[in-house]
Amino acid sequence: MGTLSQEIGHDVVIVDFLNKILSQKESEVLFCVVTPAIGPKRDIYFRDFATKEWVSAYAVAGDDFIPEFVYRMKIEKDVFDKIDKHFSYQDQYWYKYLSGEIGKDLREYLSSVCVEIEEKLQSELPDIIGFDKKGKIRFFSEIKFEGLSQNALESVIKESKAALLYNAKYYLVIPSKPVYSRSLSDEWIKRNVSFMNIEIYKFIVDKSVITPQQDQITFEHIATTGHTVSDKEMPLVYFKDKLFLQDKVVLINGLSSDIGTAIAEVFLRNGAHIAGTYYKNKDRLDTLLSLYKERIRMFEVNFIDDDYISKIEQVVSQTIKWKEKIDVLVNVSGIWLVKPFLYETEEERKALWRVNYESCLYFCQETIKHFIGAGKGGKIINIASTSGIKGNGQQITYSASKAAVISLTKSLAEEFASRKIQVNSISPGPVDTKALDKYFDQVGKNLLIKNIPSSRLIHPRDVADMALGIVLNDYLTGENIVISGGRI
């Protein structure tokens, strides 16, 4: 907690963000639970359709935000009675519909939901929770007035995890110039929250102002990370509280790659346990580990080492020892080289072939042994590339290695189909990853996009969603599925 003036400033930012940003972005939200920093009274804000602004229940009831230092963590009944006189909300269609859906009045319902969320978080509620007319939570929002310190980041991770459980968006608002903590670069912030379904804003206010007023605050959007779930997407993956991969064990070769982490996130959200390999770049997985620590096991493997085959055998055996089975193998591990053919070195070719093809080959071999021994079949997904289909100049060995992955996929599918083992590959075009950043600046990326009918690069999440679809299909095998935005 800061000084009283700083806490008041925090609350001004809460209300201003609700009015300036969330009103436009969350048009279906009808009411919000707000937990102010200084007002120990938990408040509820209703959307006033006449003025297009949000109205505080306590303000309407004639009881403002002056702190009483007596905690009221429920909205008082007399306050609800007064706001009903103001809004006549109990006579409105949405309220009648909501009451029928939840089987209780709004005040009771919000109290029970808040208790449930606090139990999940094991801490205080986020600053704002938005609900639609069905009582569904649409978003959480947290204003970190003090900045994004390590402690603040831990609470953000916890709250974003709760948002995932409710299939809700999460809005994080931080100051452009923190009072208590150091300023962090936009890139650091994006990297540390990249696995969350989160939108990040900075609020900008004159640092000399002790208590900012709403006309002195502006908001700047930094980034949208993760993947926003639309209502159209929900029926496939998230509807009916069903986790499609509940208790499935998935082994990902190349877990710490951008595509590998995207696949892991989607699979974890659907109940899977994940084992996977990484090399050096374990820090990319820190946020994912903080969300799903008990359902992830990691193994460091360098495929350039002479003993890499025995390391692969150990990874497979240790995964089976951990969960007594493997249901799905995903081979993602790969490196990319853009270089004229005549200048490729033997070391570069060895690395490309070893990482892109041989790691895939040996992981398939060891995992198939387990599938056959268990007698229940299994599924394998190999990540190839459109370069393996049509070839690319200055990517000769890379293209050849990916063509080999596609051929391996089809051959394994034919040999082991009778054993209920399904093997498929995914061949994406240009994916917006750190590997692409190595060779293309934004100008180069824009040139790539001009040749893509869908007018954007592939996101790792596009590949992850396809991988989930393949796992959910019990007939598909021997296919190489192209994700190119219409380019091929």
C-alpha positions in Angstrom: 0.0 0.0 0.0 1.2 3.5 -0.7 0.1 6.9 0.7 -3.6 7.8 0.7 -3.1 10.2 -2.3 -1.5 7.3 -4.3 -4.3 5.0 -3.4 -6.8 7.6 -4.6 -4.8 7.9 -7.8 -5.0 4.1 -8.2 -8.8 4.3 -8.0 -9.1 7.1 -10.4 -7.1 5.0 -13.0 -9.5 2.1 -12.3 -12.6 4.1 -13.1 -11.0 5.9 -16.0 -9.8 2.7 -17.6 -13.3 1.3 -17.3 -14.8 4.3 -19.0 -12.2 5.0 -21.7 -11.1 1.5 -22.7 -13.2 -1.3 -21.4 -16.5 0.4 -22.4 -15.5 0.2 -26.0 -13.7 -3.2 -26.0 -16.3 -5.0 -23.9 -19.6 -3.9 -25.3 -21.4 -7.0 -24.0 -20.5 -6.4 -20.4 -23.4 -5.0 -18.3 -22.0 -4.8 -14.8 -18.6 -5.0 -13.1 -17.4 -5.8 -9.6 -14.8 -3.2 -8.6 -12.5 -3.6 -5.6 -10.9 -0.2 -5.1 -7.7 0.4 -3.3 -9.0 2.9 -0.7 -12.7 2.2 -0.6 -12.9 -0.9 1.5 -16.4 -1.3 0.1 -16.5 -3.7 -2.8 -18.6 -1.8 -5.4 -20.6 -2.7 -8.5 -20.7 -0.6 -11.6 -23.6 -0.7 -14.0 -23.5 0.4 -17.6 -25.8 3.4 -18.0 -27.1 3.1 -21.6 -28.4 6.6 -21.5 -25.0 8.3 -20.9 -22.8 5.4 -22.2 -20.8 5.6 -18.9 -20.4 3.4 -15.9 -22.2 4.3 -12.7 -21.1 3.3 -9.2 -23.8 1.6 -7.1 -22.5 3.3 -4.0 -22.5 6.7 -5.8 -26.1 6.3 -6.9 -27.0 5.2 -3.4 -25.5 8.4 -2.0 -22.5 6.7 -0.4 -19.2 7.8 -2.1 -15.7 6.4 -2.0 -14.5 8.2 1.1 -12.8 5.4 3.1 -14.5 4.2 6.3 -11.8 1.7 7.0 -14.5 -0.9 7.7 -14.3 -3.7 5.2 -17.6 -4.4 3.4 -16.8 -7.2 1.0 -20.4 -7.6 -0.1 -22.6 -5.1 -1.7 -25.2 -4.0 0.9 -28.8 -4.8 0.3 -30.0 -1.2 0.8 -27.5 -0.1 -1.9 -29.1 -2.7 -4.3 -32.5 -1.4 -3.5 -31.5 2.2 -4.2 -29.8 1.3 -7.6 -32.9 -0.7 -8.6 -35.0 2.5 -8.1 -32.4 4.4 -10.2 -32.1 1.8 -13.0 -35.2 -0.4 -12.5 -32.8 -3.3 -13.5 -35.0 -5.9 -11.9 -37.7 -5.1 -14.5 -35.2 -5.4 -17.4 -35.1 -8.5 -19.7 -31.4 -9.2 -19.0 -31.9 -9.3 -15.3 -34.9 -11.6 -15.5 -32.9 -13.9 -17.9 -29.9 -13.8 -15.6 -32.0 -14.6 -12.5 -33.5 -17.6 -14.3 -30.1 -18.8 -15.4 -28.4 -18.5 -12.0 -31.4 -19.3 -9.8 -30.7 -16.4 -7.4 -30.6 -12.6 -7.3 -27.6 -10.7 -8.6 -26.2 -9.6 -5.3 -26.2 -13.2 -4.0 -24.7 -14.4 -7.2 -21.9 -11.9 -7.3 -21.0 -12.6 -3.7 -20.7 -16.4 -4.4 -18.6 -15.8 -7.6 -16.3 -13.4 -5.7 -15.7 -16.0 -3.0 -15.0 -18.7 -5.6 -12.5 -16.5 -7.4 -10.7 -15.5 -4.2 -10.4 -19.2 -3.3 -8.9 -19.9 -6.7 -6.5 -17.0 -6.4 -5.8 -17.4 -2.7 -5.6 -13.6 -2.6 -7.6 -10.5 -3.2 -9.8 -10.1 -6.3 -8.5 -8.3 -9.4 -9.5 -4.6 -9.5 -12.3 -5.1 -12.0 -14.3 -8.2 -13.0 -16.8 -7.7 -15.9 -19.9 -9.8 -16.4 -22.4 -10.1 -19.3 -26.2 -10.6 -19.1 -25.8 -14.3 -18.6 -23.6 -13.8 -15.6 -20.5 -15.0 -17.5 -17.2 -13.5 -16.6 -15.9 -11.7 -19.7 -12.7 -10.1 -18.3 -10.5 -9.5 -15.3 -8.5 -6.2 -15.1 -5.7 -5.3 -12.8 -4.2 -1.8 -12.4 -0.6 -2.1 -11.1 -0.2 1.5 -10.0 3.2 0.8 -8.5 4.6 -0.8 -11.6 5.5 -4.4 -12.6 7.8 -5.5 -9.9 8.7 -9.2 -9.4 6.0 -9.5 -6.7 3.5 -7.8 -9.0 4.4 -10.1 -11.8 3.6 -13.1 -9.6 0.1 -11.8 -8.8 -0.4 -11.1 -12.5 0.5 -14.7 -13.3 -1.9 -15.9 -10.7 -4.8 -13.7 -11.9 -4.2 -14.5 -15.6 -4.4 -18.2 -14.7 -7.7 -17.6 -13.0 -8.8 -15.8 -16.2 -7.9 -18.9 -18.2 -10.0 -21.0 -16.0 -13.0 -18.8 -16.8 -12.1 -18.4 -20.5 -12.0 -14.6 -19.8 -9.7 -11.9 -21.1 -7.2 -10.3 -18.8 -6.3 -6.6 -19.0 -3.1 -5.4 -17.3 -2.6 -1.7 -16.8 0.8 -0.4 -15.7 2.3 3.1 -15.4 4.6 4.5 -18.1 6.8 5.7 -15.2 6.5 3.6 -12.1 6.7 5.2 -8.7 8.1 2.2 -6.7 9.8 0.0 -9.3 12.1 0.4 -12.3 10.6 1.0 -15.7 10.6 -2.1 -17.9 11.0 -2.3 -21.6 7.9 -3.3 -23.7 9.9 -6.3 -25.0 10.6 -7.5 -21.4 7.0 -7.2 -20.5 5.8 -9.0 -23.6 8.3 -11.8 -23.1 7.3 -12.4 -19.4 3.6 -12.5 -20.2 3.7 -14.1 -23.6 1.9 -17.3 -22.5 -1.1 -15.5 -21.0 -4.3 -14.5 -22.8 -3.6 -10.9 -21.9 -3.9 -7.3 -23.1 -1.4 -4.8 -21.7 -1.9 -1.0 -21.5 0.3 1.7 -20.1 -1.3 4.7 -18.4 0.4 8.0 -18.8 0.1 10.9 -16.3 2.2 13.8 -15.3 4.6 12.4 -12.6 4.4 15.7 -10.8 0.7 15.2 -10.2 0.1 13.5 -6.8 -3.5 12.6 -7.3 -4.3 12.3 -11.1 -7.7 13.4 -12.4 -9.5 11.6 -15.2 -8.8 14.3 -17.8 -5.1 14.0 -17.0 -4.8 10.3 -17.8 -4.2 8.7 -21.2 -3.9 5.0 -22.0 -1.5 3.4 -24.6 -1.9 -0.2 -25.8 1.4 -2.1 -25.6 0.5 -5.6 -26.8 -2.0 -8.4 -27.0 -0.3 -11.7 -26.1 -1.5 -15.3 -26.1 -4.7 -16.0 -28.0 -8.1 -14.4 -27.5 -10.8 -17.0 -27.6 -13.9 -15.9 -29.5 -17.4 -17.3 -29.1 -17.0 -19.0 -32.5 -13.9 -20.8 -31.3 -15.2 -21.9 -28.0 -17.4 -24.8 -29.1 -14.4 -26.7 -30.4 -12.1 -26.4 -27.5 -13.6 -24.8 -24.5 -17.4 -25.3 -24.3 -19.3 -27.5 -21.8 -16.5 -27.3 -19.3 -14.9 -30.3 -21.1 -11.1 -30.7 -21.2 -10.5 -32.7 -24.4 -7.0 -33.9 -23.3 -7.8 -34.6 -19.7 -5.0 -36.8 -18.3 -3.4 -37.3 -21.7 0.4 -37.4 -21.6 2.1 -35.5 -24.5 5.8 -35.6 -25.2 7.0 -32.5 -27.1 10.4 -32.6 -28.7 11.3 -28.9 -28.9 9.1 -27.6 -26.0 11.0 -24.3 -25.7 10.5 -23.3 -29.3 7.8 -20.7 -30.1 5.7 -23.3 -31.8 6.4 -25.9 -29.1 5.4 -23.6 -26.2 2.2 -22.6 -28.1 1.3 -26.3 -28.5 2.0 -26.9 -24.9 -0.2 -24.0 -23.8 -3.2 -25.2 -25.8 -2.7 -28.8 -24.6 -2.3 -27.8 -21.0 -5.4 -25.7 -21.1 -7.2 -28.8 -22.2 -6.0 -30.9 -19.3 -2.8 -32.6 -20.7 0.4 -33.4 -18.9 3.4 -32.2 -20.9 7.0 -33.6 -21.0 9.4 -31.9 -23.3 12.9 -31.1 -24.4 14.7 -27.8 -24.4 18.3 -26.6 -25.0 19.7 -23.5 -23.3 16.5 -21.4 -23.7 14.6 -22.7 -20.6 13.8 -19.1 -19.5 11.1 -19.0 -22.3 9.2 -21.5 -20.3 9.2 -19.7 -16.9 5.7 -18.3 -17.2 4.2 -21.5 -18.5 5.9 -23.3 -15.6 4.4 -20.9 -13.1 0.9 -21.6 -14.4 1.2 -25.4 -14.8 4.2 -26.5 -12.8 2.8 -29.8 -11.6 1.9 -30.9 -15.1 5.2 -30.2 -16.9 8.5 -32.1 -17.0 11.5 -30.9 -18.9 14.6 -32.5 -20.2 17.7 -30.7 -21.6 19.0 -32.3 -24.7 21.7 -31.1 -27.2 21.2 -33.0 -30.4 24.7 -32.1 -31.6 26.2 -34.2 -28.8 27.5 -37.6 -29.8 25.3 -39.3 -27.2 22.1 -37.6 -28.4 20.4 -41.0 -29.2 20.8 -42.3 -25.7 19.5 -39.0 -24.4 16.3 -39.4 -26.5 15.9 -42.9 -25.1 16.2 -41.5 -21.6 13.6 -38.8 -22.2 11.1 -41.3 -23.5 11.7 -43.8 -20.6 11.7 -41.0 -18.0 8.4 -39.7 -19.3 6.9 -43.1 -19.1 8.2 -43.5 -15.6 6.6 -40.1 -14.7 3.1 -40.9 -15.9 3.3 -44.6 -16.9 2.4 -43.8 -20.5 2.7 -41.5 -23.5 -0.4 -40.8 -25.6 0.9 -38.2 -28.1 4.3 -37.4 -29.5 4.9 -34.0 -31.1 8.2 -33.3 -32.9 8.8 -29.6 -33.2 12.5 -29.3 -32.7 14.1 -27.6 -35.6 16.6 -25.0 -36.8 16.5 -22.8 -39.8 19.4 -21.7 -42.1 19.1 -19.1 -44.9 22.4 -19.2 -46.8 23.6 -19.8 -50.4 24.1 -23.5 -51.0 27.8 -23.2 -52.0 28.6 -21.5 -48.7 26.9 -24.0 -46.4 29.4 -25.6 -44.1 29.6 -29.3 -43.1 28.9 -28.4 -39.5 25.8 -26.4 -40.5 24.5 -29.3 -42.6 25.1 -31.8 -39.8 23.2 -29.6 -37.3 20.3 -29.1 -39.7 20.0 -32.8 -40.4 20.5 -33.9 -36.8 18.0 -31.5 -35.2 15.4 -31.3 -38.0 15.2 -34.9 -39.1 17.2 -37.4 -36.9 15.7 -36.1 -33.6 12.3 -36.6 -35.1 13.2 -40.1 -36.4 14.6 -41.4 -33.1 11.8 -39.9 -31.0 9.3 -41.6 -33.3 11.2 -44.9 -33.0 11.4 -44.9 -29.2 7.8 -43.7 -28.8 6.4 -46.3 -31.3 8.1 -49.0 -29.3 6.1 -47.8 -26.2 2.8 -47.5 -28.2 3.1 -51.1 -29.5 4.1 -52.5 -26.0 1.2 -50.7 -24.3 -1.2 -52.1 -27.0 -3.3 -48.9 -27.1 -1.9 -47.2 -30.2 -1.0 -43.5 -30.1 -0.6 -40.3 -32.1 2.4 -38.6 -33.6 2.5 -35.1 -35.1 5.7 -33.9 -36.9 6.2 -30.3 -37.7 7.6 -30.0 -41.2 7.5 -26.9 -43.5 6.2 -25.7 -46.9 9.9 -25.6 -47.8 9.8 -29.4 -47.6 7.1 -29.5 -50.3 8.3 -27.0 -52.9 11.9 -26.3 -51.8 13.5 -22.9 -51.4 16.6 -21.4 -52.8 19.3 -20.5 -50.1 17.5 -23.0 -47.8 18.7 -26.2 -49.5 19.6 -28.4 -46.6 16.8 -27.1 -44.5 14.2 -27.8 -47.3 15.7 -31.3 -47.7 15.5 -32.1 -44.0 11.8 -31.0 -43.9 11.0 -33.0 -47.0 12.5 -36.0 -45.2 10.2 -35.4 -42.2 7.2 -35.4 -44.5 8.3 -38.7 -46.2 9.0 -40.2 -42.7 5.5 -39.2 -41.6 3.8 -40.9 -44.6 5.9 -44.0 -44.4 5.4 -44.5 -40.6 1.6 -44.0 -41.1 1.4 -46.7 -43.6 3.5 -49.2 -41.6 1.8 -48.7 -38.3 -1.8 -47.9 -39.1 -2.9 -51.5 -38.3 -1.4 -50.9 -34.8 -3.8 -47.9 -34.2 -0.8 -45.5 -34.5 -1.7 -42.3 -36.4 1.1 -40.3 -37.8 0.6 -36.9 -39.4 2.6 -33.8 -40.2 1.9 -30.0 -40.3 3.7 -27.9 -42.8 3.4 -24.2 -42.0 4.6 -21.4 -44.2 6.4 -18.3 -42.6 5.6 -18.4 -38.9 6.2 -15.2 -36.8 8.8 -16.5 -34.5 12.2 -15.5 -33.1 13.8 -17.6 -35.9 12.1 -15.4 -38.5 13.3 -12.3 -36.6 16.8 -13.4 -37.2 16.5 -13.0 -40.9 13.7 -10.5 -41.5 13.2 -7.0 -40.0 9.7 -5.5 -40.2 10.2 -4.3 -43.8 11.2 -7.8 -44.8 8.2 -9.3 -43.0 5.9 -6.8 -44.8 7.3 -8.1 -48.1 6.5 -11.7 -47.1 3.0 -10.7 -46.1 2.4 -9.2 -49.6 2.7 -12.7 -51.0 0.3 -14.3 -48.5 -3.4 -14.1 -49.6 -4.5 -14.1 -45.9 -2.4 -10.9 -45.5 -0.6 -11.9 -42.3 2.1 -14.2 -41.0 1.2 -17.5 -39.3 1.1 -17.3 -35.5 2.5 -20.2 -33.5 -1.0 -20.5 -32.1 -2.4 -21.3 -35.6 -0.1 -24.4 -35.6 -1.1 -25.3 -32.1 -4.8 -25.2 -32.9 -4.2 -27.5 -35.9 -2.2 -29.9 -33.7 -5.1 -30.1 -31.2 -7.5 -30.8 -34.1 -5.3 -33.6 -35.3 -5.1 -35.2 -31.8 -8.9 -35.0 -31.5 -9.4 -36.9 -34.8 -9.3 -40.7 -34.5 -9.1 -41.5 -38.2 -6.7 -39.1 -39.8 -3.2 -40.6 -40.6 -0.5 -40.2 -43.3 -1.5 -36.6 -44.0 0.7 -33.6 -44.4 -1.5 -30.6 -43.5 -0.4 -27.3 -45.0 -1.0 -24.0 -43.1 0.0 -21.2 -45.5 -2.8 -18.6 -45.5 -3.4 -19.6 -49.1 0.2 -19.1 -50.3 0.5 -22.7 -51.6 
